[in-house]
Amino acid sequence: MKKVLVSLAAVAALSSAAFAGVNSQTGCGLGAMIIKDDSSAIMLALQATTNGTSANQTFGITSGTSGCKRMPLVMNDRAAEFVASNMDQIAKEVAIGGGESVDTLAELLNVEDKAAFAASLQQNYNSIYTSGDVKMADVLDNIATVEG
Amino acid sequence: MYRFLIMLMILASVVQANVVENALDKAADMALAESRYWHLLLHMPGDLSEVDDPAFFLAPDGRENAASELNATITALYGETRFDDNATGCRFPARRTWLQKTLGHEGLPELQCTAYETLVRKMDPQSVTLVFSAAHINSPASMFGHTFLRIDSSYESKMLSYAVNYAAGADPDKENGVVFAIKGLFGGYPGFYSLLPYYEKLKEYRDTEQRDVWEYDLDLDHDEVMAMIRHIWELKGVYNWYYFFDENCSYNMLWLMEIARPDVDVRGHFAYHIIPMETVHATEEEGLVHAKHYRPSKRTLLLAYERVLDGRGETEAMALADGLLNPIAVLNDNGRDPQMKRYTLEAASELAEYRLMKGAVDKAAYSERFHAILSARAALGKGETLPVTRPRNPDEGHRATRALAATGWRDGTPYQRIGIRPAYHDLSDSDVGFMPGTQIEFLDLEARYDRDGAAVEKATIVSITSIAPQSAFFSPFSWRMRAGWDQSFLSRDAVFGTTVGAGFAAGGTWGYGYLLAEPEIFITDKGYGALNTTAGVLFETGGGAKLAGEGGYRFYADGMRQWTGKVKHTSRLSQNNALKLSFEYTDKTDGPQRSFSATFVHYY
């Protein structure tokens, strides 16, 4: 009936998962953005303060910035948070060629054609998931590159 | 100049005092302290709030005195001395909004509630869904299921919604199981509301615990949703003692629904114990549900893969998950149907994750395998979507309380039985809406009347069964425990017995069969130990009907032996009515006992 494992544990796991994946050297500066936004991973709004971030805080990455090629995607903290927390689920869906998590990512990245996005991710699986221990920031960077 | 300023300040405080006085007078005239909404805001069903945390109250006696809490709230809100996050109105936005609406906002100061506003912006609340996570096979603690609310945003993806959960602040892994159970029953743990991304809850219930998830979209408009959000904020970090049977996870969601729409009375459907699924029934009866969705658990998905895979596919999927087969070999196997290869690799990735969750593989080895499997799968391009059979919605299942009346013959003599069981489900009840093979009974009481008068037929204290069929990917135990009085002993009256036994089961869409070994203790004037060996089979016969048979051979410690057997057919007449026909055979010290009976069962 009740799930007695405190949600705090999940939050701790979530935040550590997010930070474990942070790499401030990533091409599009995503990692740096996440480090700066120190509350974005901690979504326990009722037990943690929610300063430091707002829902409309998006980062447009346009052509030529931060070492990225032309980048039509809009990267944001929400997408980073989501990918960090759902790495394996997204990998599975990318390999299969679609699913709810990939659709969610498409929505977070303001991608209009979700089916084309999913197909493109599947085709480029090996460029996005370059190894078994790939990090969240790399995955997002690679997606940005592939979709660019 | 200074004198003028001091005059001005005195004047200001007099004006403020008047504002407070006016609001207090108006509230008294309107008898607001007795209003339903005020009691909802205080979680006060009678004269005492269910919130145990003193931090939730502004008046020292606020927990047991709604009027004094109202006066303290009005005084604080209309006489605010701080106007930022520390203001009373920022701490209690639901109280403030309600008072503003009923008393008018004259004199109610403007506030800057940054923390609250940030949360609302981030959550972007638009609608609410009641989520039921069904039973988790083999885990009695979860057999009633669990409910929580989900606050949906303007995002199309529901994964980006937030889950509002209520749980006891305890870690069962760190507590002695018995202590945990007792404290859970009698309020030994503080319960807290929490808020998490829905995808985290899905990982917890759907993936880790492998529980099917059912979603019931509630018909609440934006204003109603916002009323709920304001109140959730008020409950931030506030504890109630957690009671397993009544003030539990599911019950504490009901306050939030009533805060959102005060003219529904979901709590009124419950008297003494709250079973999560019952809160879904109550919510539907109050007309709040307008759409339903299903999310299969990881276990359900893997079972669906078993159905589409051939034997070789199953073997290969397991070998891939265990790292004994290279995914490239599957990819390059030209003799295989591409769709079968896709399913094999997909199932292997799910299995690999399952192994990781079970702690059967370390993270590094898992990452390597998982990556290789998915890389091979991606190379096969888009294929067919896995067909997943959707089980019957739990809201089509029978209600929790059962009453029955039976008539029959025992050894040729007519007899009647009546019985009542407050909770919840047994193997012979229709499985529509329930996970097959699970049984959880509390206080199943039956009385018998025959030519010798009235007698106790059965008094179960607790009985839990988990028949979990073995399959290609899963090899669970089946087990059963029981404590209570029944007719299974050698004498012809109800004797107290207790048992915990285990075994194995196999099954398919037709039903399942099981073998169990059950050490038992019967309490008689001598005291008896016994070992019962049981074989059972259960066929689903369509339309929620089932035919169940079970035979047992019991070895008593003093050398006595005993055969038992029963066959029972259950017809589902409607969601909450059933007819059971049964035959039972039991060896007794003075010869065999045979009973036939027809039982009418009603659930409510």
Interface residues (C-beta under 8 A of the other chain):
Chain A: M1 K2 K3 V4 L5 V6 S7 L8 A9 A10 V11 L14 M43 L44 A45 L46 Q47 T49 T50 N51 T53 S54 A55 N56 R78 E81 F82 S85 N86 D88 Q89 A91 K92 V94 A95 I96 G97 G98 E100 S101 D103 T104 E107 L108 A119 Q122 Q123 Y125 N126 Y129 S131 G132 D133 V134
Chain B: T114 A115 T118 L119 R121 K122 M123 D124 A141 S142 M143 F144 G145 H146 Y155 E156 S157 M159 L160 Y162 N165 A167 A168 G169 A170 D171 P172 F180 G184 Y189 F192 Y193 S194 L195 L196 P197 Y199 E200 K203 E204 Y205 D207 I232 W233 L235 K236 G237 Y242 F244 N248 C249 S250 I275 P276 R342 L345 E346 S349 E350 E353 A364 S367 E368 R369 F370 H371 A372 L374 S375 R377 A378 A379 G381 K382 G383
